[in-house]
């Protein structure tokens, strides 16, 4: 089949769910993966043979499955990570959190804990970009830890993964230089503004918090980090853009110093850092 006609057909199959530009980008992503075809090949209107993997992929996209789950990988800070519906798809905002940590911490051999690791993109990136850190990551989901371990093996890095429910258990390591977390922070009332394929396919365990206690994970992690961090150790959070002032107040009330609220590239309150 000629590629230009296939491109048009696939784009129109996705239009009921995506706008035109996003549909085009998704089809191009599929073509690159399954046909080794790029935009210039579409312009040249090459003839291609459709394979069963491509057919299955477009059918999944039509039902709203995120393309990262269809392809079983997502980009993060210049690398690709294996993902499946057990873990959240890595976001650009989390790349900014990681970049902040890297900018501020390049000492050798730092002890780091990632709380709620999911795919493992945060600790793996830190382990690869910092000079010989000692990195531990925890999650309450066994399935998520399987994904994280697979990514550690993929990128040939040693991460100490531990099954742990931070709300009910102590942090498993102490004498830490850094605690980082991107915990659940979406309130139930905010579901209406979210894309339907996120609600239908990404793990709610990693997304949502009770409406009446939206800071529950931050409060518990920050309190337990007071015992786990060294004096002068640093705490980094990705946060709900609507709760920046509340986060600053919370960490200040717990005795943290140099509490900073920072914006992402879109100007939204997205990161908080503090020092024990």
Backbone bond lengths (Angstrom), bond angles and torsions (degrees), N, CA, C in turn:
res aa  C-N    CA-C-N  psi(-1)  N-CA   C-N-CA  omega(-1)  CA-C   N-CA-C  phi
1 X - - - 1.473 - - 1.525 108.66 -
2 X 1.334 116.05 145.59 1.461 118.90 177.75 1.531 109.69 -75.18
3 X 1.335 113.93 136.54 1.463 120.63 -168.71 1.524 112.34 -66.00
4 X 1.334 118.32 -33.09 1.469 119.62 -178.14 1.524 110.96 -64.59
5 X 1.309 117.66 -40.98 1.462 120.81 178.75 1.522 110.51 -68.25
6 X 1.348 116.35 -39.96 1.472 119.57 178.31 1.523 110.44 -63.48
7 X 1.325 116.60 -41.14 1.463 121.11 178.12 1.532 110.42 -59.70
8 X 1.300 116.94 -46.29 1.471 120.90 179.43 1.519 111.65 -63.80
9 X 1.331 116.44 -43.88 1.465 120.33 179.88 1.517 111.49 -60.41
10 X 1.325 116.47 -46.60 1.465 120.75 -177.55 1.525 111.47 -68.01
11 X 1.334 116.13 -37.99 1.465 118.72 178.39 1.520 110.54 -60.67
12 X 1.324 117.31 -45.10 1.463 120.12 -178.27 1.526 112.12 -68.84
13 X 1.324 117.45 -27.43 1.468 119.68 175.22 1.526 111.46 -66.32
14 X 1.328 117.15 -27.00 1.468 120.83 -178.08 1.531 113.45 -93.58
15 X 1.318 117.69 -12.61 1.473 120.23 -175.49 1.528 114.57 -61.62
16 X 1.335 120.73 -29.82 1.468 117.24 176.80 1.526 113.66 -62.31
17 X 1.332 116.87 -20.36 1.463 120.01 -175.60 1.534 113.06 -113.03
18 X 1.330 117.84 -26.70 1.460 122.48 -176.23 1.524 109.98 -126.97
19 X 1.353 116.12 155.17 1.459 118.10 174.10 1.531 108.82 -73.57
20 X 1.333 116.67 170.16 1.463 121.44 -170.52 1.516 112.24 -60.54
21 X 1.344 117.03 -44.60 1.460 119.35 -177.58 1.527 111.45 -65.70
22 X 1.324 116.41 -43.02 1.463 119.30 179.28 1.523 111.04 -66.04
23 X 1.328 117.23 -39.08 1.462 120.59 177.96 1.531 110.51 -61.33
24 X 1.324 116.75 -43.90 1.467 119.80 178.01 1.527 111.17 -60.81
25 X 1.323 116.69 -45.00 1.459 120.18 -179.17 1.527 111.57 -62.64
26 X 1.321 116.54 -39.49 1.464 119.90 179.71 1.529 111.12 -66.04
27 X 1.312 116.56 -41.90 1.470 119.48 179.29 1.531 110.16 -65.34
28 X 1.322 116.64 -40.74 1.468 119.33 177.18 1.519 111.54 -61.32
29 X 1.324 116.02 -39.58 1.463 121.21 179.00 1.536 109.49 -61.87
30 X 1.325 116.61 -43.87 1.466 120.34 178.34 1.533 111.11 -64.80
31 X 1.318 116.31 -42.85 1.466 119.76 -178.46 1.532 111.27 -62.38
32 X 1.332 115.91 -40.88 1.467 119.19 179.08 1.526 110.79 -63.32
33 X 1.325 116.62 -40.13 1.460 120.03 -177.28 1.526 111.83 -73.16
34 X 1.329 117.33 -48.98 1.463 120.03 -168.31 1.523 114.56 -98.12
35 X 1.348 117.27 -18.98 1.456 119.69 -178.21 1.525 113.05 -122.34
36 X 1.344 116.81 -3.55 1.474 121.15 -174.63 1.529 110.33 54.32
37 X 1.327 115.46 39.53 1.466 122.91 -177.87 1.522 109.31 -111.38
38 X 1.327 116.95 135.62 1.455 122.85 176.38 1.518 109.90 -117.32
39 X 1.338 115.75 178.30 1.466 119.68 -174.82 1.526 112.11 -58.17
40 X 1.324 116.94 -38.40 1.470 118.76 -178.79 1.527 111.28 -62.84
41 X 1.339 116.72 -31.52 1.461 119.91 178.41 1.526 110.91 -69.02
42 X 1.335 116.02 -32.51 1.465 119.50 176.59 1.519 109.74 -67.77
43 X 1.330 116.55 -41.58 1.459 120.10 178.48 1.531 111.22 -62.63
44 X 1.330 115.65 -36.17 1.460 120.40 178.98 1.526 112.41 -80.44
45 X 1.336 115.42 -10.19 1.466 123.00 175.75 1.537 112.68 56.71
46 X 1.325 113.08 52.67 1.458 118.95 177.16 1.531 110.97 -64.25
47 X 1.315 115.37 157.51 1.458 121.20 173.30 1.526 108.37 -94.28
48 X 1.341 117.30 130.49 1.464 121.18 -176.54 1.523 109.66 -130.86
49 X 1.331 114.22 161.17 1.458 120.88 175.53 1.536 108.43 -105.31
50 X 1.313 116.95 123.69 1.471 121.09 -179.43 1.522 108.73 -76.10
51 X 1.350 116.35 132.75 1.458 119.48 178.47 1.521 110.72 -106.57
52 X 1.321 116.38 165.94 1.467 120.97 -175.19 1.520 112.27 -66.91
53 X 1.338 117.49 -31.21 1.466 120.07 178.74 1.522 111.04 -64.30
54 X 1.313 116.61 -40.36 1.470 120.53 178.12 1.521 110.39 -65.52
55 X 1.321 117.12 -43.26 1.460 120.24 178.32 1.522 111.63 -59.67
56 X 1.328 116.55 -44.17 1.465 120.65 179.92 1.523 110.79 -64.89
57 X 1.330 117.05 -37.73 1.460 121.05 -178.21 1.521 111.49 -66.22
58 X 1.337 117.54 -44.65 1.465 119.49 -178.85 1.518 110.30 -66.93
59 X 1.324 117.75 -33.78 1.470 120.60 177.43 1.522 111.01 -65.15
60 X 1.328 117.91 -38.35 1.466 120.66 177.36 1.529 110.79 -67.21
61 X 1.328 116.61 -41.77 1.465 119.34 178.29 1.525 111.29 -61.61
62 X 1.308 116.73 -36.96 1.471 120.42 179.47 1.525 111.58 -61.46
63 X 1.316 117.43 -30.07 1.466 121.03 -179.76 1.526 112.33 -86.70
64 X 1.338 117.02 -2.88 1.458 120.17 177.46 1.511 115.31 99.09
65 X 1.323 119.15 2.68 1.462 120.41 176.64 1.525 108.53 -64.16
66 X 1.340 119.20 127.04 1.469 120.37 179.47 1.527 111.18 -58.22
67 X 1.308 116.20 143.82 1.453 119.73 -175.63 1.529 111.96 -61.85
68 X 1.340 116.54 -28.82 1.461 118.18 178.74 1.528 111.26 -64.36
69 X 1.336 116.81 -35.38 1.461 119.12 176.14 1.527 111.04 -75.28
70 X 1.317 116.65 -32.97 1.466 120.03 177.34 1.530 109.91 -62.37
71 X 1.330 116.15 -45.89 1.466 121.36 -177.63 1.523 112.66 -87.39
72 X 1.333 116.05 -10.93 1.472 123.51 -179.34 1.528 112.17 61.03
73 X 1.321 116.58 35.44 1.452 119.75 173.13 1.524 110.02 -161.66
74 X 1.330 114.69 154.41 1.458 120.91 179.60 1.524 108.61 -142.98
75 X 1.334 117.37 143.12 1.467 119.51 178.04 1.520 110.90 -77.76
76 X 1.331 115.65 145.59 1.458 120.63 175.44 1.521 108.59 -157.17
77 X 1.301 115.62 117.28 1.470 124.02 175.90 1.530 111.69 50.61
78 X 1.339 115.37 44.68 1.448 120.68 174.14 1.510 115.74 86.16
79 X 1.334 117.00 4.20 1.463 121.07 178.41 1.522 109.46 -130.21
80 X 1.320 115.51 164.89 1.458 120.11 176.49 1.521 109.86 -108.77
81 X 1.345 114.28 137.33 1.461 121.59 -178.06 1.520 110.11 -120.46
82 X 1.309 115.47 138.34 1.462 121.07 173.79 1.527 109.04 -66.86
83 X 1.334 116.29 134.05 1.464 121.09 175.94 1.517 109.55 -137.71
84 X 1.316 115.29 151.10 1.465 122.54 169.79 1.517 107.08 -145.54
85 X 1.335 119.58 177.99 1.468 120.22 -174.56 1.530 115.41 -65.67
86 X 1.331 118.58 0.34 1.467 121.07 174.02 1.521 111.98 -76.99
87 X 1.338 116.97 -16.28 1.465 120.31 -174.69 1.523 110.13 -133.60
88 X 1.322 115.73 154.88 1.458 120.70 173.69 1.524 110.39 -66.59
89 X 1.311 115.60 149.65 1.460 121.08 171.87 1.530 107.48 -75.06
90 X 1.332 118.75 127.60 1.464 120.34 179.72 1.520 112.19 -56.52
91 X 1.336 115.38 139.71 1.467 122.06 -177.14 1.522 111.29 -109.66
92 X 1.343 114.36 158.87 1.461 120.57 176.63 1.528 111.48 -60.24
93 X 1.320 116.41 -37.13 1.467 119.65 -178.62 1.521 111.54 -61.20
94 X 1.324 116.30 -35.04 1.460 120.14 179.83 1.525 110.49 -71.37
95 X 1.326 117.47 -32.24 1.464 120.07 172.28 1.528 110.23 -58.74
96 X 1.329 116.20 -39.32 1.465 119.66 179.97 1.518 111.20 -66.05
97 X 1.328 117.34 -38.05 1.459 121.04 176.15 1.526 110.37 -61.60
98 X 1.318 116.60 -46.93 1.463 121.34 178.97 1.522 110.40 -61.65
99 X 1.322 116.98 -42.46 1.465 120.47 179.99 1.524 110.99 -61.92
100 X 1.323 117.15 -39.86 1.464 120.90 177.34 1.526 110.52 -60.11
101 X 1.318 116.55 -46.60 1.465 120.21 -179.89 1.525 110.56 -61.16
102 X 1.323 116.90 -42.86 1.465 120.32 -179.70 1.525 111.50 -65.10
103 X 1.323 116.44 -38.36 1.466 119.84 179.52 1.520 111.65 -63.72
104 X 1.312 116.61 -32.49 1.471 120.53 -172.02 1.527 114.18 -100.76
105 X 1.329 117.28 -6.83 1.464 119.08 -173.04 1.527 110.51 -142.28
106 X 1.321 115.94 95.84 1.461 119.84 177.11 1.527 112.12 -125.36
107 X 1.341 116.06 19.60 1.459 118.65 173.55 1.525 109.75 -70.62
108 X 1.300 116.59 155.78 1.461 120.49 -177.12 1.521 111.10 -83.08
109 X 1.331 115.36 141.40 1.459 121.53 170.75 1.516 115.68 73.20
110 X 1.319 118.74 27.42 1.458 120.83 179.75 1.529 110.91 -67.78
111 X 1.326 115.67 143.72 1.465 122.77 177.13 1.523 108.07 -92.86
112 X 1.346 116.79 122.08 1.465 121.85 -171.79 1.523 110.16 -128.59
113 X 1.332 115.58 139.88 1.471 121.77 173.37 1.522 109.00 -124.98
114 X 1.338 115.89 128.52 1.468 122.23 172.86 1.526 107.97 -106.27
115 X 1.311 116.18 123.88 1.470 121.47 -176.77 1.522 109.41 -102.86
116 X 1.340 116.39 119.00 1.456 122.03 -177.49 1.516 110.60 80.33
117 X 1.309 116.64 61.50 1.469 121.33 -165.12 1.519 114.88 -73.94
118 X 1.342 118.70 -27.07 1.457 119.50 -179.43 1.520 111.83 59.74
119 X 1.319 116.57 -122.08 1.460 121.44 -178.20 1.521 113.09 -70.96
120 X 1.328 117.37 -12.12 1.455 120.69 -177.33 1.509 114.39 85.16
121 X 1.332 117.49 10.49 1.461 119.24 -175.45 1.532 112.45 -65.00
122 X 1.335 117.93 -34.00 1.463 119.84 -179.62 1.534 111.19 -69.18
123 X 1.332 119.54 -58.27 1.470 118.16 -176.02 1.525 113.34 -65.59
124 X 1.330 117.19 -34.91 1.463 119.36 -179.99 1.529 110.15 -65.62
125 X 1.323 116.83 -43.90 1.462 119.67 179.00 1.524 111.18 -63.54
126 X 1.327 116.62 -43.23 1.464 119.22 177.92 1.522 110.88 -62.30
127 X 1.327 116.76 -41.64 1.468 120.13 -179.25 1.526 111.62 -63.85
128 X 1.325 116.56 -33.38 1.458 120.37 -177.89 1.527 113.02 -84.11
129 X 1.320 117.00 -25.57 1.458 120.71 -173.43 1.533 113.42 -101.10
130 X 1.319 118.01 -11.39 1.464 121.82 -179.09 1.524 109.59 -108.76
131 X 1.330 117.71 157.75 1.467 120.33 -178.30 1.544 112.03 -78.61
132 X 1.316 115.34 99.83 1.464 124.10 171.27 1.542 114.37 53.72
133 X 1.316 118.17 50.61 1.467 118.67 175.31 1.524 111.18 -73.39
134 X 1.318 115.56 162.48 1.465 122.17 172.63 1.518 106.17 -108.79
135 X 1.335 116.73 111.83 1.457 120.74 -166.23 1.523 110.97 -117.66
136 X 1.320 115.02 129.04 1.464 123.26 173.96 1.521 108.13 -119.11
137 X 1.331 116.97 145.54 1.457 121.32 178.09 1.516 109.23 -138.99
138 X 1.333 116.75 139.64 1.456 121.32 -178.91 1.519 110.69 -124.60
139 X 1.319 114.90 154.89 1.456 121.68 174.36 1.517 107.37 -158.39
140 X 1.347 116.36 152.86 1.462 119.19 178.37 1.521 111.98 -88.94
141 X 1.329 117.39 -5.40 1.464 122.18 -178.73 1.525 110.58 -102.18
142 X 1.322 116.31 119.33 1.471 119.76 175.64 1.529 110.57 -62.55
143 X 1.321 116.23 -39.15 1.463 119.79 -179.08 1.527 111.11 -63.42
144 X 1.331 116.30 -38.90 1.467 119.21 177.57 1.522 110.83 -64.45
145 X 1.313 117.14 -40.21 1.463 119.89 -179.62 1.525 111.83 -65.98
146 X 1.326 116.94 -31.57 1.469 119.91 174.63 1.529 109.84 -62.81
147 X 1.322 116.31 -43.40 1.465 120.82 177.73 1.520 110.41 -63.85
148 X 1.315 116.73 -45.68 1.466 120.88 -178.86 1.525 111.38 -61.69
149 X 1.330 116.92 -41.94 1.455 120.06 178.84 1.527 111.35 -64.74
150 X 1.315 116.24 -39.41 1.466 120.03 176.75 1.525 110.63 -60.42
151 X 1.334 116.69 -39.28 1.460 119.45 178.96 1.523 111.87 -70.49
152 X 1.323 117.29 -35.51 1.459 119.65 176.53 1.531 110.43 -63.07
153 X 1.314 116.14 -41.57 1.465 120.00 177.96 1.525 110.80 -66.98
154 X 1.325 116.05 -38.89 1.466 120.38 179.45 1.511 111.23 -60.31
155 X 1.338 116.15 -39.20 1.462 120.58 -176.79 1.529 112.79 -99.71
156 X 1.321 115.50 6.93 1.469 122.21 173.32 1.524 111.94 54.80
157 X 1.321 114.08 54.98 1.453 119.79 179.37 1.528 109.06 -135.08
158 X 1.316 116.14 145.32 1.458 120.66 -179.12 1.524 111.94 -93.84
159 X 1.315 116.34 115.45 1.469 122.68 176.12 1.521 107.26 -122.45
160 X 1.314 116.56 136.45 1.468 120.95 176.91 1.523 108.30 -88.92
161 X 1.335 117.04 100.42 1.463 121.74 -178.52 1.524 109.92 -92.81
162 X 1.342 115.10 135.44 1.459 120.72 -177.64 1.527 109.72 -135.04
163 X 1.330 116.07 132.58 1.462 121.41 173.48 1.526 108.50 -74.77
164 X 1.333 116.83 119.97 1.460 119.69 -175.07 1.523 109.54 -159.22
165 X 1.322 116.20 133.07 1.457 122.64 173.39 1.519 107.58 -96.97
166 X 1.322 116.44 104.71 1.458 119.94 -172.62 1.517 112.43 -63.82
167 X 1.331 118.23 -25.02 1.461 119.80 -179.38 1.523 112.69 -72.08
168 X 1.317 117.33 -25.02 1.466 119.66 -175.27 1.528 114.19 -121.40
169 X 1.333 117.66 -8.01 1.461 120.83 -177.45 1.521 110.58 -124.11
170 X 1.332 115.50 157.41 1.457 120.99 176.03 1.522 109.78 -71.92
171 X 1.311 116.28 153.86 1.458 119.49 172.56 1.528 108.39 -63.29
172 X 1.328 117.87 135.70 1.462 120.57 -170.08 1.524 114.91 -80.73
173 X 1.317 118.59 -5.38 1.464 121.70 179.21 1.528 109.10 -134.44
174 X 1.323 115.78 155.54 1.465 121.80 179.32 1.530 108.65 -132.48
175 X 1.324 115.09 -174.03 1.471 121.47 -178.08 1.525 111.20 54.01
176 X 1.322 115.26 44.01 1.457 121.65 -176.03 1.529 111.46 -89.72
177 X 1.318 114.73 146.60 1.460 120.38 172.41 1.525 111.70 -90.39
178 X 1.331 115.85 -30.71 1.463 120.75 -176.69 1.521 109.92 -142.66
179 X 1.327 116.13 133.43 1.464 122.50 164.61 1.516 106.82 -117.22
180 X 1.336 115.65 129.25 1.466 120.64 179.32 1.521 108.14 -128.40
181 X 1.318 116.27 144.18 1.463 119.60 178.08 1.521 111.21 -154.30
182 X 1.322 114.17 139.49 1.464 122.45 167.94 1.528 105.21 -119.94
183 X 1.330 117.02 78.14 1.460 120.19 -173.08 1.524 111.67 -82.61
184 X 1.324 117.83 174.36 1.473 119.68 172.79 1.524 110.09 -57.60
185 X 1.345 116.57 134.81 1.464 118.36 179.77 1.522 114.48 -146.83
186 X 1.319 118.46 6.00 1.462 120.46 -179.97 1.522 109.58 -86.63
187 X 1.329 116.69 124.72 1.461 120.84 178.94 1.530 110.60 -78.73
188 X 1.310 115.47 152.02 1.464 120.53 -178.87 1.534 111.29 -55.35
189 X 1.323 116.73 -35.76 1.467 120.35 -178.43 1.525 112.63 -68.71
190 X 1.331 117.17 -14.05 1.461 120.99 -177.72 1.526 112.54 -92.90
191 X 1.312 117.40 -1.39 1.461 120.61 179.90 1.520 112.01 -58.41
192 X 1.325 116.46 -37.04 1.462 120.55 -174.40 1.524 112.71 -62.20
193 X 1.328 117.59 -24.08 1.463 120.82 -177.92 1.521 112.61 -93.49
194 X 1.325 117.58 1.11 1.459 120.95 -176.46 1.522 111.85 -92.96
195 X 1.320 115.83 151.90 1.455 121.46 178.13 1.528 109.24 -64.30
196 X 1.313 116.48 139.34 1.459 120.33 -174.83 1.533 112.97 -62.25
197 X 1.328 117.12 -34.64 1.463 116.49 -178.66 1.522 112.95 -71.93
198 X 1.344 117.32 -20.62 1.467 119.82 170.85 1.526 109.67 -69.50
199 X 1.329 115.78 -47.45 1.462 120.34 -179.24 1.527 112.09 -63.43
200 X 1.320 116.06 -35.98 1.463 119.92 -175.29 1.516 113.59 -80.51
201 X 1.351 117.90 -23.87 1.459 118.21 -167.66 1.528 115.64 -127.73
202 X 1.331 118.52 -25.73 1.466 118.33 -178.59 1.524 109.92 -88.63
203 X 1.354 117.44 151.97 1.475 120.73 -171.70 1.533 112.89 -68.82
204 X 1.313 116.63 118.98 1.467 121.00 -179.66 1.522 111.83 -63.51
205 X 1.319 116.80 -27.84 1.460 120.94 178.02 1.522 111.36 -57.17
206 X 1.334 117.00 -32.76 1.455 121.92 -177.50 1.524 113.02 -94.56
207 X 1.326 117.32 -1.05 1.462 120.89 -175.00 1.524 114.10 -109.92
208 X 1.337 117.06 -48.86 1.457 120.14 -161.46 1.528 113.99 -105.45
209 X 1.323 113.41 147.72 1.467 122.15 175.56 1.523 108.52 -127.56
210 X 1.337 117.32 159.04 1.466 119.78 179.39 1.525 111.71 -61.12
211 X 1.294 115.75 142.44 1.463 121.11 -179.92 1.527 111.77 -58.48
212 X 1.328 116.54 -36.20 1.469 120.26 -175.03 1.522 113.39 -89.54
213 X 1.328 117.95 0.61 1.470 120.67 178.77 1.528 109.47 -150.81
214 X 1.326 115.99 62.47 1.465 121.14 -172.44 1.521 112.99 -68.33
215 X 1.344 117.65 -20.59 1.467 120.93 -177.73 1.529 112.58 -99.90
216 X 1.322 117.49 16.18 1.460 119.95 -173.32 1.523 112.29 -56.09
217 X 1.324 118.45 -45.58 1.465 119.84 -178.49 1.521 111.37 -67.87
218 X 1.325 116.99 -41.21 1.458 120.04 179.95 1.527 111.18 -63.10
219 X 1.319 115.89 -42.96 1.462 119.68 -178.61 1.532 111.17 -63.14
220 X 1.325 115.79 -46.37 1.467 119.78 -178.26 1.530 110.70 -67.26
221 X 1.316 117.20 -46.08 1.466 120.03 -179.50 1.521 110.94 -63.18
222 X 1.329 116.90 -43.17 1.466 120.20 -179.42 1.526 111.17 -64.25
223 X 1.337 117.58 -41.85 1.462 120.34 178.64 1.521 111.36 -63.59
224 X 1.322 116.75 -46.54 1.462 120.02 -178.62 1.526 111.69 -70.13
225 X 1.318 116.55 -27.94 1.463 119.70 177.81 1.520 112.08 -70.33
226 X 1.331 117.95 -23.82 1.462 120.10 175.58 1.521 111.38 -59.47
227 X 1.329 116.29 -31.86 1.455 121.55 178.09 1.524 112.46 -87.22
228 X 1.322 116.66 -26.76 1.464 120.72 -173.50 1.526 113.54 -92.00
229 X 1.319 117.78 -27.64 1.458 120.82 -179.70 1.521 111.88 -81.16
230 X 1.312 115.86 146.00 1.457 120.52 169.42 1.536 109.06 -67.24
231 X 1.322 118.63 158.28 1.466 118.89 168.69 1.533 109.49 -56.29
232 X 1.316 115.93 128.92 1.461 120.16 -175.58 1.516 113.65 87.55
233 X 1.331 116.39 -2.98 1.458 120.02 176.85 1.519 111.25 -67.30
234 X 1.327 116.16 157.96 1.458 121.34 -171.04 1.528 111.68 -114.72
235 X 1.320 114.48 143.19 1.456 123.14 178.00 1.523 108.61 -116.76
236 X 1.341 116.54 129.64 1.456 121.47 -179.92 1.522 109.35 -128.10
237 X 1.340 116.26 131.96 1.455 122.13 178.09 1.528 110.84 -128.71
238 X 1.339 115.54 143.43 1.467 120.50 158.62 1.518 106.26 -91.30
239 X 1.345 117.04 139.66 1.463 119.26 -170.53 1.526 111.59 -132.52
240 X 1.317 114.14 166.05 1.458 122.87 170.37 1.526 108.32 -68.76
241 X 1.326 116.46 127.28 1.464 120.86 -175.78 1.522 113.47 -58.42
242 X 1.336 117.43 -21.17 1.468 121.24 -178.17 1.521 113.31 -88.22
243 X 1.324 117.27 -3.32 1.465 119.80 -171.43 1.527 112.76 -122.35
244 X 1.304 116.74 25.53 1.457 119.92 -178.12 1.519 113.27 -61.33
245 X 1.325 117.76 -49.83 1.465 120.98 -178.66 1.525 111.22 -62.28
246 X 1.333 115.94 -39.97 1.466 120.06 178.96 1.531 111.12 -64.47
247 X 1.336 117.00 -36.97 1.461 120.31 178.60 1.524 111.60 -66.61
248 X 1.311 116.93 -42.64 1.466 120.57 177.58 1.519 110.00 -60.75
249 X 1.323 116.41 -44.76 1.462 120.83 179.71 1.528 111.13 -62.70
250 X 1.332 116.40 -42.73 1.464 120.41 -179.56 1.524 111.39 -60.69
251 X 1.320 117.32 -51.63 1.462 119.94 -176.60 1.527 111.66 -66.63
252 X 1.317 116.57 -36.84 1.469 119.60 177.06 1.516 110.90 -64.54
253 X 1.330 117.06 -40.16 1.469 120.55 -179.07 1.524 112.20 -67.51
254 X 1.326 116.69 -24.66 1.466 120.97 178.38 1.526 112.40 -84.19
255 X 1.312 116.82 -6.27 1.465 119.75 176.35 1.515 114.95 101.57
256 X 1.323 117.48 4.70 1.463 118.69 175.71 1.526 109.37 -70.06
257 X 1.315 115.66 151.63 1.468 120.31 178.38 1.522 110.26 -117.75
258 X 1.323 114.64 166.92 1.472 121.60 -178.33 1.533 111.06 49.39
259 X 1.327 115.33 47.87 1.465 120.34 178.91 1.529 108.38 -74.75
260 X 1.329 115.91 125.71 1.464 120.97 -177.18 1.528 110.16 -124.05
261 X 1.318 115.67 134.70 1.457 122.91 173.39 1.520 107.53 -107.44
262 X 1.334 116.68 125.71 1.460 121.12 -174.55 1.519 111.76 -126.12
263 X 1.313 115.39 151.15 1.463 121.66 -178.07 1.532 110.42 -97.97
264 X 1.327 113.88 154.11 1.459 118.98 173.81 1.531 109.68 -85.65
265 X 1.322 117.41 -174.59 1.462 121.02 -177.12 1.522 112.97 -65.82
266 X 1.328 116.24 -17.32 1.464 120.61 177.13 1.525 112.57 -93.27
267 X 1.336 116.43 7.31 1.457 120.55 178.25 1.516 114.64 77.44
268 X 1.344 117.62 16.98 1.462 120.81 -179.69 1.531 109.78 -100.02
269 X 1.331 116.27 141.53 1.465 120.28 174.78 1.519 108.46 -59.84
270 X 1.342 117.66 116.49 1.462 119.23 -170.69 1.514 113.56 -136.76
271 X 1.323 118.92 -20.51 1.455 120.36 -176.66 1.532 109.97 -135.77
272 X 1.315 114.17 144.47 1.457 121.34 173.48 1.520 107.64 -130.13
273 X 1.321 114.94 136.18 1.464 120.95 175.73 1.519 108.87 -129.02
274 X 1.330 115.75 149.30 1.457 120.49 -179.18 1.514 108.96 -155.39
275 X 1.334 115.62 164.79 1.461 122.10 -178.27 1.511 109.52 -122.44
276 X 1.327 115.99 134.71 1.469 120.99 176.39 1.518 109.43 -70.90
